[in-house]
Amino acid sequence: MYLLANWKMHTTVGRAVALVQAIQRGLQERASRGQPLPTVIVCPPFVSLAPLRAIVDPRLVRLGAQNCHWQQEGPHTGEISPLMLVGLAQYVLVGHSERRAAGESDEQIASKVAAAAAAGLTPVLFVGEDQPGAGARSQTEQRLVHGTSRIDLGRQAVLIVYEPAWAIGADRAAGAEHVREMVAGLKGLLRRLGASEPEVIYGGTVNKENIEQFTRLDVLDGVGATRASLDAQGFLSMIDRVAGFS
């Protein structure tokens, strides 16, 4: 079971270090009691990756980058290439709805997934519909097909995040049955595309109050959190709930 923390444009370097240290202490305490732990992936801002890489225990916390470019180097001011992330992160987020809303295309997303995979990173591909209702499943599945079109799903691991854009930052997450239906469809599609053991997690307004409705869904492989992961004790509370269903 995964618990993915996307910190977006939050935390200074000092705050990121303190937060990971607090999370790791909590995880160490739980591990010493024999409590099963989920796979925790923390995705801080780029500036915190190197300081966090120096202190993380990879048995407890894995690091991910929030984005990457599709080229390994070049005249791209302000961009980060997959090669620059090697040794700092194991995962890289691609296709987040906020990036799509800013103009990132399906073509660019597919190129980023392929570039990240070629560099030895695990792409974390976000797919989901912009609005609920008719056409939601079609839009989500098209984004999955486009995003994975340049890699061999039979050989390359990809973690998929089902993230309906309309649920991000909302007062309520998507309903559990809706998530179950969408994720089951995505896993079926991934198998048809060549993935033998597809993994899909849910992201979109997950917190310690509602996380159990998602961890009970046997079709899911974990959840993602943003605001709820910026408080160490609250995040550890979520970890406890996830562990109870691992």
Rosetta silent file (secondary structure, phi, psi, omega in degrees, C-alpha in Angstrom):
SEQUENCE: MYLLANWKMHTTVGRAVALVQAIQRGLQERASRGQPLPTVIVCPPFVSLAPLRAIVDPRLVRLGAQNCHWQQEGPHTGEISPLMLVGLAQYVLVGHSERRAAGESDEQIASKVAAAAAAGLTPVLFVGEDQPGAGARSQTEQRLVHGTSRIDLGRQAVLIVYEPAWAIGADRAAGAEHVREMVAGLKGLLRRLGASEPEVIYGGTVNKENIEQFTRLDVLDGVGATRASLDAQGFLSMIDRVAGFS
SCORE:     score description
SCORE:     0.000 S_00000001
   1 L     0.000  134.040 -179.616    0.000    0.000    0.000 S_00000001
   2 E  -101.602  148.028  167.282    1.296    3.441   -0.974 S_00000001
   3 E  -131.721  108.472 -173.985    0.914    6.767    0.754 S_00000001
   4 E  -102.123  124.888  179.392    2.055    9.551   -1.561 S_00000001
   5 E  -109.875  112.630  176.460    2.690   13.047   -0.187 S_00000001
   6 E  -103.621  109.437 -175.405    2.793   15.835   -2.771 S_00000001
   7 L   -85.695   -4.413  177.678    3.920   19.005   -1.025 S_00000001
   8 L    48.265 -136.675 -179.494    3.455   21.185   -4.123 S_00000001
   9 L   -97.769   58.632  178.421    4.811   24.722   -3.494 S_00000001
  10 L  -127.143  152.721  176.542    4.870   24.346    0.282 S_00000001
  11 L    81.198  132.824  164.972    7.725   24.178    2.832 S_00000001
  12 L   -78.308  173.429  177.502   11.064   25.908    2.975 S_00000001
  13 H   -59.885  -45.989 -179.585   14.141   23.674    3.009 S_00000001
  14 H   -61.733  -41.488  179.480   14.332   23.900    6.790 S_00000001
  15 H   -67.612  -38.497  179.005   10.663   23.094    7.205 S_00000001
  16 H   -63.015  -43.649  178.979   10.929   20.158    4.783 S_00000001
  17 H   -62.399  -46.724 -179.718   13.849   18.679    6.717 S_00000001
  18 H   -62.500  -39.162 -178.443   12.067   19.064   10.055 S_00000001
  19 H   -67.197  -44.645  178.482    8.895   17.542    8.660 S_00000001
  20 H   -66.415  -38.865  177.479   10.630   14.479    7.224 S_00000001
  21 H   -60.185  -42.581  179.761   12.602   14.001   10.441 S_00000001
  22 H   -66.723  -40.956  178.859    9.362   14.021   12.441 S_00000001
  23 H   -64.408  -43.034 -179.642    7.694   11.610   10.029 S_00000001
  24 H   -65.120  -39.326  177.533   10.679    9.252   10.131 S_00000001
  25 H   -59.857  -43.323  178.430   10.751    9.250   13.940 S_00000001
  26 H   -63.638  -40.235  178.853    7.108    8.265   13.943 S_00000001
  27 H   -66.991  -39.515  178.638    7.704    5.535   11.372 S_00000001
  28 H   -62.775  -42.349  178.363   10.683    4.178   13.321 S_00000001
  29 H   -61.126  -42.894 -178.640    8.574    3.981   16.487 S_00000001
  30 H   -69.007  -39.726  178.515    5.843    2.105   14.634 S_00000001
  31 H   -64.371  -37.246 -179.509    8.304   -0.264   12.971 S_00000001
  32 H   -66.577  -23.439  177.102    9.875   -1.060   16.356 S_00000001
  33 L   -89.088   -0.226  179.592    6.419   -2.145   17.582 S_00000001
  34 L    84.720   12.141 -179.602    6.041   -4.443   14.597 S_00000001
  35 L   -74.284  131.383  176.329    3.411   -2.311   12.888 S_00000001
  36 L   -66.651  142.288 -177.716    3.291   -2.852    9.120 S_00000001
  37 L  -117.372  143.622  173.329    4.135    0.300    7.190 S_00000001
  38 L   -75.363  170.748  171.403    2.977    1.448    3.778 S_00000001
  39 E   -79.344  110.071 -176.588    5.388    2.595    1.096 S_00000001
  40 E   -95.712  121.907  178.509    5.701    6.303    1.917 S_00000001
  41 E  -117.724  120.270  178.981    6.699    8.575   -0.982 S_00000001
  42 E  -107.670  127.613 -179.671    7.388   12.232   -0.209 S_00000001
  43 E  -117.097   91.279 -178.804    7.522   14.703   -3.113 S_00000001
  44 L   -86.616  174.479  169.181    8.950   18.025   -1.852 S_00000001
  45 L   -58.771  155.181 -176.686    9.865   21.089   -3.923 S_00000001
  46 H   -52.237  -40.503 -173.217   13.029   20.583   -5.988 S_00000001
  47 H   -64.162  -16.907 -178.232   15.182   22.708   -3.661 S_00000001
  48 H   -98.218   -5.989 -175.699   14.626   20.243   -0.805 S_00000001
  49 H   -62.077  -47.874 -178.108   15.495   17.027   -2.623 S_00000001
  50 H   -64.276  -46.987  177.428   19.257   17.113   -1.943 S_00000001
  51 H   -61.431  -36.748 -179.491   18.955   17.992    1.784 S_00000001
  52 H   -73.522  -35.626  178.118   16.292   15.321    2.242 S_00000001
  53 H   -59.146  -30.697 -178.007   18.285   12.721    0.330 S_00000001
  54 L   -74.676  -18.627 -175.117   21.038   13.191    2.917 S_00000001
  55 L  -118.146  -13.707 -174.816   18.760   12.334    5.852 S_00000001
  56 L   -74.777  145.377  168.889   16.100    9.905    4.637 S_00000001
  57 L   -95.638  109.880 -174.770   16.131    6.257    5.571 S_00000001
  58 L   -62.805  -13.316  174.814   14.992    4.608    2.314 S_00000001
  59 L   -75.095  -18.303 -176.564   13.446    1.793    4.315 S_00000001
  60 L  -111.373  -41.993 -175.559   10.989    4.321    5.723 S_00000001
  61 E  -135.112  132.349  172.624   10.661    7.169    3.215 S_00000001
  62 E  -110.036  152.290 -176.546   11.233    7.342   -0.516 S_00000001
  63 E  -108.002  144.734  175.132   11.618   10.603   -2.412 S_00000001
  64 E  -133.372  150.469  173.952    9.895   11.782   -5.546 S_00000001
  65 E   -92.680  155.969 -175.405   10.231   14.892   -7.701 S_00000001
  66 L   -87.111   -9.289 -177.238    7.169   16.912   -8.627 S_00000001
  67 L  -173.525  168.434  170.036    7.967   17.237  -12.326 S_00000001
  68 L  -157.992  164.774  174.116   10.663   16.816  -14.974 S_00000001
  69 L   -88.321  165.386  179.787   11.418   17.886  -18.531 S_00000001
  70 L   -89.859   -8.119  175.651   11.289   15.427  -21.423 S_00000001
  71 L  -107.334  153.760 -175.801   14.828   16.190  -22.552 S_00000001
  72 L   -79.557  -24.899  175.311   17.972   15.195  -20.688 S_00000001
  73 L  -164.981  168.828  177.285   19.626   18.596  -21.169 S_00000001
  74 L   145.980 -176.320 -177.342   19.340   21.726  -23.260 S_00000001
  75 L   -81.759   71.104 -176.580   18.385   25.418  -23.353 S_00000001
  76 L  -128.043   80.257 -175.583   15.367   25.144  -21.047 S_00000001
  77 L   -56.126  129.875  176.508   15.701   27.802  -18.347 S_00000001
  78 L    85.588   -1.888 -178.014   14.120   26.813  -15.076 S_00000001
  79 L   -96.868  162.028  178.555   13.559   23.179  -16.020 S_00000001
  80 L  -124.550  127.818 -179.265   14.860   19.988  -14.388 S_00000001
  81 L   -90.671  159.526  176.488   15.823   16.963  -16.455 S_00000001
  82 H   -57.489  -38.037 -179.687   15.355   13.323  -15.402 S_00000001
  83 H   -62.462  -32.849  178.698   19.128   12.825  -15.334 S_00000001
  84 H   -67.964  -20.563 -177.988   19.451   15.624  -12.772 S_00000001
  85 H   -90.012  -15.938 -179.038   17.084   13.700  -10.508 S_00000001
  86 E   -62.143  128.306 -177.116   19.006   10.421  -10.580 S_00000001
  87 L    92.709  -16.106  177.920   20.414    9.807   -7.110 S_00000001
  88 L  -105.132  -33.414 -175.866   18.048   12.323   -5.534 S_00000001
  89 E  -139.991  156.028  175.078   14.670   10.741   -6.202 S_00000001
  90 L  -103.267  -23.660 -175.727   13.209    7.371   -7.137 S_00000001
  91 E  -125.325  159.735  172.480    9.910    8.683   -8.474 S_00000001
  92 E  -144.974  130.563  179.416    8.751   11.654  -10.527 S_00000001
  93 E   -76.459  137.352 -179.915    5.230   13.028  -10.813 S_00000001
  94 E  -138.868  134.421  173.236    3.968   13.524  -14.359 S_00000001
  95 L    79.522   21.225  176.489    0.706   14.930  -15.696 S_00000001
  96 L   -56.372  146.391 -176.160   -0.729   16.397  -12.495 S_00000001
  97 H   -58.382  -30.264  177.715   -3.994   18.193  -13.198 S_00000001
  98 H   -68.906  -32.971  175.805   -2.423   21.503  -12.190 S_00000001
  99 H   -71.363  -40.831  176.973    0.234   20.998  -14.861 S_00000001
 100 H   -62.290  -42.096 -179.742   -2.422   20.100  -17.428 S_00000001
 101 H   -64.393  -26.236  179.025   -4.406   23.208  -16.488 S_00000001
 102 L   -83.757    0.222  174.775   -1.264   25.280  -17.086 S_00000001
 103 L   112.912    3.672  179.698   -1.111   24.000  -20.671 S_00000001
 104 L   -69.005  129.835 -174.035    0.844   20.753  -20.500 S_00000001
 105 L   -94.446  165.527  175.508   -0.250   18.557  -23.404 S_00000001
 106 H   -59.315  -37.293  179.488   -0.766   14.809  -23.731 S_00000001
 107 H   -62.782  -46.073  179.576    2.229   14.766  -26.071 S_00000001
 108 H   -65.057  -40.550 -179.653    4.496   16.433  -23.503 S_00000001
 109 H   -63.758  -43.926  177.711    3.251   14.166  -20.734 S_00000001
 110 H   -61.614  -38.696  178.869    3.946   11.030  -22.774 S_00000001
 111 H   -66.767  -37.942  179.094    7.441   12.342  -23.514 S_00000001
 112 H   -67.221  -42.651  178.304    8.071   13.025  -19.822 S_00000001
 113 H   -59.023  -46.078 -178.957    6.934    9.543  -18.811 S_00000001
 114 H   -64.981  -41.543 -179.228    9.288    8.007  -21.382 S_00000001
 115 H   -66.205  -41.608  178.696   12.214   10.251  -20.377 S_00000001
 116 H   -63.296  -44.321  179.776   11.762    9.508  -16.680 S_00000001
 117 H   -63.751  -40.585 -179.759   11.595    5.773  -17.336 S_00000001
 118 H   -64.123  -28.306  179.403   14.686    5.901  -19.555 S_00000001
 119 L   -83.748   -3.273  179.505   16.598    7.571  -16.716 S_00000001
 120 L    91.599    8.485  176.449   15.678    4.754  -14.330 S_00000001
 121 L   -90.720  157.940  175.089   13.043    6.693  -12.392 S_00000001
 122 E   -94.904  114.385  177.217    9.533    5.415  -11.747 S_00000001
 123 E   -69.366  139.058  173.226    6.972    7.708  -13.394 S_00000001
 124 E  -112.582   98.875 -171.642    3.924    8.531  -11.292 S_00000001
 125 E   -93.352  123.675  178.407    1.319    9.339  -13.931 S_00000001
 126 E   -93.358  129.300  175.372   -1.763   11.331  -12.950 S_00000001
 127 E  -136.433  152.383  179.618   -4.953   10.749  -14.925 S_00000001
 128 L   167.806  168.015 -178.224   -8.512   11.812  -14.293 S_00000001
 129 L   -90.165  152.524  178.068  -11.474   13.714  -15.626 S_00000001
 130 L   -74.467  -38.279 -178.545  -11.889   17.485  -15.510 S_00000001
 131 L  -135.814  148.448  177.445  -15.587   17.284  -14.618 S_00000001
 132 L   -73.422  166.188  175.943  -17.828   14.468  -13.315 S_00000001
 133 L   107.426 -158.185 -177.054  -20.588   12.997  -15.429 S_00000001
 134 L   -59.214  135.423  178.324  -20.816   11.814  -19.019 S_00000001
 135 L    89.247   -6.249 -176.939  -17.463   11.370  -20.679 S_00000001
 136 H   -61.700  -48.890 -176.912  -15.495   11.159  -17.439 S_00000001
 137 H   -65.662  -40.450 -179.774  -14.320    7.599  -17.942 S_00000001
 138 H   -62.526  -44.618  179.893  -13.464    8.179  -21.592 S_00000001
 139 H   -63.060  -43.738 -179.440  -11.347   11.255  -20.829 S_00000001
 140 H   -63.253  -45.480 -178.250   -9.516    9.494  -18.008 S_00000001
 141 H   -69.525  -34.884  175.889   -8.756    6.392  -20.048 S_00000001
 142 H   -62.463  -39.837  178.564   -7.595    8.441  -23.034 S_00000001
 143 H   -65.839  -35.268  176.584   -5.126   10.231  -20.780 S_00000001
 144 H   -66.759  -45.370 -179.791   -3.825    6.905  -19.530 S_00000001
 145 H   -61.951  -47.494  178.976   -3.375    5.559  -23.057 S_00000001
 146 H   -61.659  -46.227 -173.557   -1.598    8.727  -24.230 S_00000001
 147 H   -64.460  -28.925 -177.652    0.577    8.961  -21.131 S_00000001
 148 L  -104.689    9.603 -171.574    1.899    5.413  -21.401 S_00000001
 149 L   -69.372  -16.730 -175.404    2.112    5.262  -25.203 S_00000001
 150 L  -109.865   13.052  176.037    5.920    5.592  -25.362 S_00000001
 151 L  -129.349  162.983  177.192    6.902    2.931  -22.851 S_00000001
 152 L   -95.964  105.003 -177.071    6.578   -0.831  -22.632 S_00000001
 153 L   -67.409  -14.659  175.907    4.209   -1.482  -19.746 S_00000001
 154 L   -77.322  -16.082 -176.587    5.329   -5.104  -19.687 S_00000001
 155 L  -122.367  -25.102 -174.639    8.832   -4.003  -18.679 S_00000001
 156 L  -107.702  124.818  177.444    8.556   -0.534  -17.130 S_00000001
 157 L   -73.770  133.245  175.009    6.967    0.079  -13.727 S_00000001
 158 L  -137.238  131.766  175.048    4.543    3.009  -13.628 S_00000001
 159 E   -98.116  124.607 -177.918    2.473    4.092  -10.652 S_00000001
 160 E  -100.313  134.922  173.743   -0.879    5.534  -11.720 S_00000001
 161 E  -112.100  117.291  172.149   -2.750    8.132   -9.677 S_00000001
 162 E   -81.748  113.459 -172.759   -6.456    8.458  -10.383 S_00000001
 163 L  -134.047   90.846  175.689   -6.997   12.140   -9.709 S_00000001
 164 L   -67.828  122.052 -173.823  -10.315   13.702  -10.740 S_00000001
 165 H   -58.337  -32.149 -176.433   -9.506   17.399  -11.136 S_00000001
 166 H   -71.013  -13.617 -179.095  -12.871   18.445   -9.712 S_00000001
 167 H   -96.704   -8.022 -175.990  -12.054   16.783   -6.372 S_00000001
 168 L   -76.452  124.746  179.356   -8.702   18.517   -5.791 S_00000001
 169 L    71.465    7.797 -179.268   -8.881   21.041   -2.976 S_00000001
 170 L   -80.446  170.651  178.417  -12.620   20.510   -2.727 S_00000001
 171 L   -71.089  -28.149 -178.177  -14.578   20.190    0.491 S_00000001
 172 L  -132.003  145.842  175.674  -15.291   16.546   -0.267 S_00000001
 173 L   -77.806  171.378  173.889  -13.381   13.784   -2.012 S_00000001
 174 L   -64.769  151.871 -179.674  -14.884   11.693   -4.774 S_00000001
 175 L   -66.409  147.940 -175.779  -17.266    8.990   -3.574 S_00000001
 176 H   -60.609  -39.810 -178.816  -15.764    5.610   -2.769 S_00000001
 177 H   -68.808  -36.003  175.314  -17.953    3.734   -5.251 S_00000001
 178 H   -62.623  -44.620  179.610  -17.063    6.149   -8.036 S_00000001
 179 H   -62.856  -42.881  179.649  -13.388    5.650   -7.240 S_00000001
 180 H   -58.094  -47.304 -177.978  -13.824    1.867   -7.181 S_00000001
 181 H   -64.227  -44.329 -177.895  -15.449    1.841  -10.607 S_00000001
 182 H   -67.630  -42.485 -178.372  -12.889    4.172  -12.195 S_00000001
 183 H   -68.586  -39.644  176.879   -9.872    2.402  -10.733 S_00000001
 184 H   -60.136  -40.982  177.858  -11.159   -1.029  -11.733 S_00000001
 185 H   -64.773  -41.091  179.063  -11.560    0.286  -15.273 S_00000001
 186 H   -65.080  -40.713  179.710   -8.053    1.732  -15.292 S_00000001
 187 H   -66.231  -39.156  176.604   -6.529   -1.507  -14.059 S_00000001
 188 H   -62.513  -41.187  178.283   -8.357   -3.472  -16.731 S_00000001
 189 H   -65.489  -42.542  178.682   -7.083   -1.076  -19.377 S_00000001
 190 H   -60.201  -39.793  178.270   -3.517   -1.280  -18.040 S_00000001
 191 H   -64.979  -40.055  178.675   -3.613   -5.062  -18.286 S_00000001
 192 H   -66.436  -26.307  179.336   -4.794   -4.828  -21.891 S_00000001
 193 L   -85.755   -4.434  174.092   -1.897   -2.461  -22.549 S_00000001
 194 L   118.458   -5.462 -179.847    0.592   -4.995  -21.212 S_00000001
 195 L   -78.589  125.999 -178.305    0.957   -4.339  -17.469 S_00000001
 196 L   -81.964  -34.457 -179.625    0.924   -7.621  -15.535 S_00000001
 197 L  -133.573   72.021 -177.000    0.488   -6.108  -12.058 S_00000001
 198 L   -64.759  142.444  178.613   -0.940   -2.593  -12.464 S_00000001
 199 E  -122.498  127.009 -178.489   -0.881   -0.308   -9.436 S_00000001
 200 E  -133.815  130.657  175.120   -3.332    2.574   -9.064 S_00000001
 201 E  -116.667  165.826  179.693   -3.778    4.935   -6.126 S_00000001
 202 E  -108.717  136.565  174.582   -6.359    7.659   -5.517 S_00000001
 203 E  -132.105  141.210  179.312   -5.563   11.337   -5.043 S_00000001
 204 L   141.581   89.897  178.107   -7.962   14.196   -4.417 S_00000001
 205 L    59.026   50.842  173.530   -8.812   15.676   -0.992 S_00000001
 206 L   -96.815  132.435  178.949   -7.717   12.689    1.080 S_00000001
 207 L  -143.690 -179.377 -175.725   -7.263   13.366    4.789 S_00000001
 208 L   -68.057  -18.856  179.335   -7.263   11.507    8.093 S_00000001
 209 L   -79.625  -32.279 -175.032  -11.045   11.860    8.347 S_00000001
 210 L  -114.250    0.851 -172.565  -11.921   10.165    5.050 S_00000001
 211 H   -62.522  -30.848 -175.439   -8.918    7.964    4.289 S_00000001
 212 H   -66.552  -29.688  179.350  -10.520    4.765    5.596 S_00000001
 213 H   -65.766  -23.671  178.189  -13.252    4.792    2.935 S_00000001
 214 H   -91.355  -38.374  179.736  -10.493    4.483    0.342 S_00000001
 215 H   -66.809  -19.709  176.456   -8.203    2.051    2.156 S_00000001
 216 L   -76.904  -13.649 -178.469  -11.166   -0.329    2.384 S_00000001
 217 L   -81.292  108.726 -175.660  -11.316   -0.508   -1.410 S_00000001
 218 L   -66.945  -14.020  178.204   -9.409   -3.654   -2.315 S_00000001
 219 L   -77.127  -19.193 -177.749   -9.009   -2.382   -5.879 S_00000001
 220 L   -88.717  148.851  177.495   -6.822    0.494   -4.673 S_00000001
 221 L  -109.345   11.708  178.376   -3.085    0.293   -3.984 S_00000001
 222 E   148.598 -173.719 -178.665   -2.902    3.421   -1.863 S_00000001
 223 E  -139.878  162.368  175.376   -3.786    7.097   -1.636 S_00000001
 224 E  -119.579  150.888 -178.858   -2.177   10.479   -2.151 S_00000001
 225 E  -141.597  151.955  176.463   -2.384   13.542    0.067 S_00000001
 226 L  -119.830  -82.807 -177.230   -1.299   17.168   -0.094 S_00000001
 227 H   -57.273  -38.236 -177.230   -2.460   19.475    2.690 S_00000001
 228 H   -69.072  -16.207 -178.862   -2.922   16.543    5.056 S_00000001
 229 H   -93.338    0.153 -177.486    0.731   15.526    4.603 S_00000001
 230 L   -90.351   -0.256  174.064    2.114   18.900    5.729 S_00000001
 231 L  -119.525  119.945 -172.767    1.485   18.109    9.406 S_00000001
 232 H   -59.220  -48.040 -177.145    3.640   15.277   10.739 S_00000001
 233 H   -67.435  -38.774  177.130    1.212   13.976   13.344 S_00000001
 234 H   -64.893  -39.301  179.282   -1.736   14.180   10.998 S_00000001
 235 H   -67.629  -40.020  177.350    0.229   12.361    8.304 S_00000001
 236 H   -65.010  -33.053  175.225    1.305    9.663   10.763 S_00000001
 237 H   -63.849  -38.588  175.871   -2.340    9.246   11.714 S_00000001
 238 H   -65.186  -40.197  178.444   -3.084    8.589    8.058 S_00000001
 239 H   -60.150  -40.394  177.973   -0.242    6.074    7.954 S_00000001
 240 H   -60.756  -41.488 -179.641   -1.814    4.246   10.908 S_00000001
 241 H   -69.001  -39.453  176.675   -5.107    4.009    9.048 S_00000001
 242 H   -65.390  -42.440 -178.676   -3.432    2.775    5.874 S_00000001
 243 H   -60.553  -31.839 -179.539   -1.413    0.212    7.842 S_00000001
 244 L   -66.258  -16.078 -179.421   -4.607   -1.206    9.270 S_00000001
 245 L  -118.819    8.343 -178.649   -5.661   -2.294    5.776 S_00000001
 246 L   -70.611    0.000    0.000   -2.269   -3.269    4.336 S_00000001
